[in-house]
Amino acid sequence: MNANITDDLFLRLEQLHDIGTALSKERDINRLLETILVAAKTITHADGGTLYRLTDDRQHLRFEIMRTDSLHIQLGGTTGNKIAFSDLPLRNEHGEDNNAMVAAYAVINDKTVNIADAYTEAGFDFSGTRHFDETTGYRSTSFLTVPMKNHENEVIGVLQLINAIDQKSKRVVPFSYADQRLVESLASQAAIALTNRLLITQLEQLFEAFIGLINLAIDEKSPYTGGHCERVPVLTMMLAEAASATETGPLASFRMSDKDRYEIKIAGLLHDCGKVTTPVHVVDKATKLQTIFDRIHLIDTRFEVLKRDAEIDALKRKRAIKPSHDAGAERRIDAELAQTLARVDEERDFLRKTNIGGEAMRPEDQQRVTEIGTKYRWRNPEGATTDFLSPEEIENLSIRAGTLTAAERDIINYHIVATIKMLKQLPWPRHLQNVPEYAGGHHERMDGKGYPNGLRREQMPVQARVMGIADIFEALTARDRPYKVGMKLSQAVGILANFAKNGHIDPDLFEVFIRNRIYQKYAEAFLDPKQIDTVDERAILGNVA
């Protein structure tokens, strides 16, 4: 054998080996398909080529990738250039095998077709090819069409190469037998790599659908958390991508591969899965006295009982002095009654307002709740005379901020412990092994005062710190909570700035959040336009420095 031919074959075998390695590493389907076609063109010195995939119903071949170097044609795949050709049917209108089309013939008969000259070859319909040539001025001559079969010996696609180019004369020549064997080997490797990638993709889709099922359960349980489970992962990815693109400062060394991106995406989707264990009446507690229903109405009834008792007492007193015909005494009784009723109404309105929660409650208002609860006495449905408010009602109505008692906050906070416990039960593959750590760390603080583990900044991965910012900002701006309206953008960013300054969140990531205007991009996608106002970035960053 000629030494040059031997060297060329050895070089192409090396290329085939390298291609096989590259195929096994590629995660993106479109890039994988492109790699397959470009590799086949390279080892055969083909000018053009097409990769087809069998449709799900196995009745057609779909154009996936097209390349013709001399015409500068690049269609399909990652190019974004759509292939306008219709799918090739494997059966004609009479239900007969479509053996007239070379690519269809290769699938139907599971056979490689090597054609030296399409214009002289009999038995195949090349009218479409001739029309393409007439339109472009091209001359499609040699064809090599190879079925792609997976590990189950099932055809899943076709590689078709056009016009082998002789490397010395630069003329179009037929594809050699060596070309054919190399492409057949490549097609086999490629089909297995593609099948594996599709299986992995299907498993990932199934896994993500299962995560969606968990979040749907949380959503069905409480409509106030479903949006949170959807939005936090989006905001997490926005900030993580910006941090990964940072080239200066403390985050310059932080980079994410495609596997890293998928890992933090899954962590974001699962960061609140533990909320399936949280009682609905705590998650949805819109007012301080709410459990299954808002108990403020029971207190309203008690106030009505107080007013009724005051009116009855006034009537009894007036009846007692009736024989004396003391009009002045009766007027004093009426005035006292009116004063009592006004005071009762005012204290009822005060408790109603207190029940709403929201901003921080003043100590004097907390004391007033206790006084109202103990100074009145009323006869309950059992006939017993008791304090107007129970200790539990006083505790709830005296909540300093929000609507949750300390015990209820502990119940809410437990969801992160439940999340970690749940996620640690799963047999994570190596590329997802950090999901429990990322998802479980979004309530930690940089100063070590967070929960559940009291981790400090240096003990936390960047991904968990990113998720912490996303979780807080979403909660501040959310407009679907039962206990508050969504904040203005400037107010939420201002609170984050204070958090960055006092050791709650990562100041370096917060700077990325501001300088890359992540807050603005998120707001435009998810907030009510009325919430979006101007943020003074210079003042915000100056406050943190």
VEXNU-420664 format. One record per residue (C-alpha): residue in three letters; y, x, z. Coordinates in steps of 0.02 Angstrom, whole numbers, plus 50000, padded with zeros to 5 digits. Layout:
REM VEXNU-420664
ALAYXZ
...
//
This chain:
REM VEXNU-420664
MET500005000050000
ASN501745006149956
ALA502605014350106
ASN504195004450078
ILE503224988050075
THR502314993050234
ASP503954997450322
ASP504744981050266
LEU503264970950328
PHE503244980250494
LEU505104977050514
ARG504874958650478
LEU503444957550604
GLU504594965150733
GLN505894952250687
LEU504604938450706
HIS504174944850880
ASP506004945550931
ILE506284928150860
GLY504834921250962
THR505604928451120
ALA507304921051077
LEU506544903951041
SER505704903251211
LYS507364906251299
GLU508474893951205
ARG508894878051302
ASP510044869051180
ILE509094858851050
ASN510404861050912
ARG510514879850939
LEU508624880750942
LEU508494871850774
GLU509814883350700
THR508924898650768
ILE507304892950686
LEU508074890350514
VAL509154905950517
ALA507654916350573
ALA506584909550430
LYS507954913450305
THR508164930950376
ILE506354936550370
THR506124929650193
HIS507844934550126
ALA508104916350073
ASP509814910650012
GLY509624893050077
GLY508574881950185
THR508364865150269
LEU507524860250431
TYR506864842450444
ARG506204833450598
LEU504994819050596
THR505794803050661
ASP505104794550816
ASP504204781450712
ARG503434795550607
GLN503944786550448
HIS505374797850390
LEU505984815650387
ARG507754817750452
PHE508914831650394
GLU509374842050548
ILE510054858650482
MET510594864350308
ARG511174881650258
THR511574889150087
ASP512394906250101
SER513024908149922
LEU513854890949928
HIS514474893450107
ILE513624877350160
GLN513334875050347
LEU512864857450398
GLY512094849750554
GLY511714857450721
THR513144864950819
THR514314865350668
GLY514874847450692
ASN514734844950503
LYS513684829450473
ILE512304829350342
ALA512624814350231
PHE510894813550151
SER509744799050193
ASP508094801750282
LEU506604805650170
PRO505284791850178
LEU503464796850196
ARG502944780650110
ASN503654772549954
GLU504134754249937
HIS502304750049899
GLY501694758250061
GLU500934772849965
ASP501084791050018
ASN502684798749952
ASN501864814249879
ALA503214816149748
MET504424823749875
VAL503944841449922
ALA504454840150106
ALA503554823450125
TYR502014830450036
ALA501954845050159
VAL501924832850307
ILE500714820250232
ASN499464833550179
ASP499824846050319
LYS499984859450186
THR501194873350139
VAL501964871649966
ASN502524887749880
ILE503434884549715
ALA504014898549602
ASP505194888049495
ALA505644870049532
TYR506214867249351
THR504484870949280
GLU503404864449422
ALA502434848749381
GLY501924835149502
PHE503484834149610
ASP505094824449594
PHE506544836849594
SER507834824649526
GLY508834825649687
THR508804844549679
ARG509384844449497
HIS510794832549540
PHE511334844249681
ASP511304858949559
GLU512314849549430
THR513614844949560
THR513784862249637
GLY513334873949494
TYR511884880549596
ARG510154884749527
SER508764879849647
THR507264889949592
SER505964895849717
PHE505424884349860
LEU504384887650015
THR504014871950115
VAL503044873950278
PRO502524860150400
MET502924863550583
LYS501464859350699
ASN501484859150888
HIS500124864751010
GLU499204848350981
ASN499114852250794
GLU500324837950762
VAL501654839650626
ILE503384837350701
GLY504484844050561
VAL504664854450404
LEU505464871150361
GLN506024872150181
LEU506734888350111
ILE507574890149942
ASN507834905249827
ALA507084921149895
ILE508244935649853
ASP507544952549801
GLN508464965349908
LYS508614978249769
SER509024967949615
LYS509844953549710
ARG508964941649592
VAL508054925749641
VAL506174928649651
PRO504674918249709
PHE504214918549892
SER502784930849917
TYR501154927550007
ALA501794938650148
ASP503354927750157
GLN502274912350167
ARG501174919150308
LEU502674925050408
VAL503544908150393
GLU501944899050437
SER501814909650594
LEU503644906750633
ALA503464888050602
SER502034887450726
GLN503024896750859
ALA504564886450823
ALA503624869850835
ILE502894874651004
ALA504604880551067
LEU505424864651004
THR504084853451080
ASN504224862451247
ARG506114860651243
LEU505974842151201
LEU504714839551342
ILE505864848551464
THR507334838151401
GLN506334822151423
LEU505854827451600
GLU507674831351638
GLN508194814451569
LEU506854805951673
PHE507414815551828
GLU509244811151798
ALA508754793051769
PHE507844793351936
ILE509414800352018
GLY510374786351933
LEU509124774252010
ILE509524781052184
ASN511384779652152
LEU511124762052085
ALA510244757652247
ILE511754764352343
ASP512904754852227
GLU511944738652249
LYS511954741552436
SER513824744852437
PRO514984743152287
TYR516214754552376
THR515124770152358
GLY514374768152185
GLY515964774152099
HIS516034788952216
CYS514284794452165
GLU514844793651983
ARG516544802051998
VAL516194816652116
PRO514974825251995
VAL516254823851854
LEU517644831351960
THR516444844652026
MET516024850351849
MET517874850551799
LEU518324862151943
ALA516744872751927
GLU517074875851742
ALA518874880751778
ALA518304892651916
SER517004900351800
ALA518354903451669
THR519504912151794
GLU519754930351748
THR520864936551889
GLY520924935252077
PRO519524932352204
LEU518544920952085
ALA518554932851937
SER516724937451963
PHE516124919351974
ARG515214914451815
MET514024900551770
SER512594900751646
ASP511924884851568
LYS510604884451706
ASP511954886251838
ARG512904871851760
TYR511394860651763
GLU511024865351943
ILE512754860752007
LYS512734844951900
ILE511134839051984
ALA511824843752155
GLY513374833452118
LEU512344818352067
LEU511304819552226
HIS512644824752351
ASP512664807752438
CYS510864802052412
GLY510674801252601
LYS511814786052603
VAL510294775452564
THR509944777252751
THR511694771852808
PRO511854753852872
VAL512874742952755
HIS513974736052893
VAL514564753752931
VAL514814759252750
ASP515764743352708
LYS516734741752871
ALA518394735852802
THR519154731252970
LYS518914737453147
LEU517974721853204
GLN516904719853049
THR515004720253064
ILE514094707452957
PHE515734697652961
ASP517484700953026
ARG517484695853210
ILE519374694253215
HIS519074675753180
LEU518134674053344
ILE519634681253433
ASP520754669153337
THR519694655153411
ARG519914662153586
PHE521794662353562
GLU521704644053510
VAL520724640653670
LEU522094649453770
LYS523404638753686
ARG522394622853717
ASP522174627453900
ALA524044630953915
GLU524444613953837
ILE523204605053952
ASP523934613954103
ALA525694608754050
LEU525164590654030
LYS524344590654202
ARG525914597754281
LYS527014584854195
ARG525864570754249
ALA525924577154428
ILE527824575854434
LYS527934559654336
PRO528254548654490
SER529784559054536
HIS530594556354365
ASP531184574554368
ALA531764577054186
GLY532354594654222
ALA530644599854287
GLU529814592754132
ARG531004602554020
ARG530584618454116
ILE528734615054093
ASP529004612453905
ALA530024628453895
GLU528694638453988
LEU527364631253872
ALA528354635753718
GLN528594653353786
THR526734654953824
LEU526224648653652
ALA527454660553568
ARG526784675253669
VAL524984670653627
ASP525404669153441
GLU526304685953445
GLU524844694653530
ARG523624686453410
ASP524664693153263
PHE524684710253346
LEU522784710853358
ARG522614704653180
LYS523724718953120
THR522814731353232
ASN521154725753160
ILE521644731352985
GLY521594749953028
GLY522404762052907
GLU523724773652977
ALA523614782153148
MET523794770253295
ARG525084774253428
PRO524464777153607
GLU525584763053673
ASP524754751053549
GLN523044756653606
GLN523584753153785
ARG524224736053735
VAL522524731453664
THR521734735353831
GLU523044725053923
ILE522774709953811
GLY520914711453831
THR520974711354020
LYS522484700854071
TYR521824684753993
ARG520284675654053
TRP519354662553955
ARG517814651953971
ASN516524657053841
PRO515264645053758
GLU514044647953901
GLY515354641254023
ALA515644658054107
THR517414664254139
THR517584681754067
ASP518814694654002
PHE519684689853841
LEU519014705253748
SER517354713853778
PRO517324732853806
GLU516574734953631
GLU517974724653553
ILE519294734653647
GLU518484750853586
ASN518504745053405
LEU520274738153408
SER520884754453489
ILE520204765653349
ARG521594778153318
ALA521414779153128
GLY520334770253002
THR519044757353051
LEU517594767453123
THR517184771353304
ALA516574788653351
ALA514784782253352
GLU514994774553180
ARG515744790653114
ASP514204799553176
ILE513144786953081
ILE514164790052922
ASN514084808852946
TYR512204807952968
HIS512064804152782
ILE512304822552744
VAL510884827152863
ALA509814813952778
THR510324820952607
ILE509744838352656
LYS508124831952730
MET507754821752575
LEU508164835652452
LYS507154848752546
GLN505614837852523
LEU505664840052334
PRO504714854352248
TRP506234861452158
PRO505924873152011
ARG506734890252024
HIS508254885751919
LEU508634871052036
GLN508154878552204
ASN509964879052265
VAL510264860252243
PRO509954856152429
GLU511174869852483
TYR512534864552361
ALA512344845952395
GLY512154848352582
GLY513694859252602
HIS515074847852541
HIS515594842752718
GLU515694860452785
ARG517404868352816
MET518044885852781
ASP518464888352966
GLY516714883653026
LYS517224866653098
GLY516294856152971
TYR514564848352978
PRO513104848252987
ASN512904867053009
GLY514664873153050
LEU514634885952908
ARG516114897152874
ARG516824901152702
GLU515874917552681
GLN514234908652721
MET514464895852583
PRO514144897452396
VAL515614893852281
GLN514714878552214
ALA514674870152385
ARG516514874052412
VAL516914866452242
MET515974850652288
GLY516904849452452
ILE518584848552362
ALA517914835952235
ASP517214824852373
ILE518854824552471
PHE520004821952322
GLU518944807752254
ALA518954799252424
LEU520844801052441
THR521224793752271
ALA519824780652260
ARG520474763052237
ASP518844754052270
ARG518704756952458
PRO518674741752574
TYR519884749252701
LYS521284756952597
VAL522164757752430
GLY522064773252320
MET523384786252360
LYS524734792052243
LEU524254808152156
SER525634818352239
GLN525124812352412
ALA523284816552385
VAL523714833852317
GLY524874836552465
ILE523474832552588
LEU522324844552496
ALA523664857952510
ASN523714855652699
PHE521814856452702
ALA521874872852606
LYS523164879652727
ASN522254874752887
GLY520524880952840
HIS519734864752785
ILE519474868852599
ASP519424884952498
PRO521224890252457
ASP520694900452304
LEU519794885652227
PHE521264874452272
GLU522404886252174
VAL521244884652023
PHE521274865752050
ILE523174865852037
ARG523494879451907
ASN522224871951786
ARG522904854451821
ILE521174847951862
TYR521994834651970
GLN522974828251818
LYS521474827851701
TYR520454818551831
ALA521864806451865
GLU522084802051682
ALA520224798251669
PHE519934788551831
LEU521524783251922
ASP522614768051902
PRO524174773151804
LYS525214766951951
GLN524434780652058
ILE524944794651941
ASP526614802151988
THR527404819451974
VAL526634833952070
ASP527754848752112
GLU526494862452081
ARG527654876652132
ALA528054868552299
ILE526224864252328
LEU525614882052297
GLY527074889152396
ASN526564878452545
VAL524794885652542
ALA525304903852522
//
